[in-house]
Amino acid sequence: MKVRDVMNPDACVVSLDDTAQQAATLMAENDIASLPVVDEGQLAGVVSDRDIALNVVAEGRSASTSVRDVMTSRAIYCIDDEDVDDVLSRMARLASNRLPVVDHGGKLVGILIRR
């Protein structure tokens, strides 16, 4: 079975120019700890509640700080045609419950959730 067969194609996302406050609000509304960051549909990184806590709150920066300034740009992701069992094993090793899913062109196509 492939990742595309079990992923959620309706991932909550933010863009590079969204604010840390917008990202935090979206995380709170959806009870999630991280969001894929997209730039014209391409995965640009991931922003987490920890990124916001350490890079905005702890540094006394404004809630209007852009996501691009606090995100992790070297995001861990999977490709939609990978074997789902292999990816779930990798997620377990990384202690990750959510992983962005991209196609071979780098376009974000969904999110894989490990339960």
Secondary structure by P-SEA (a helix, b strand, c coil): cccccccccccccccccccaaaaaaaaaaacccbbbbbccccccbbbcaaaaaacccccccccccccccccccbbbbbcccccaaaaaaaaaaacccbbbbbcccccccbbbbcc
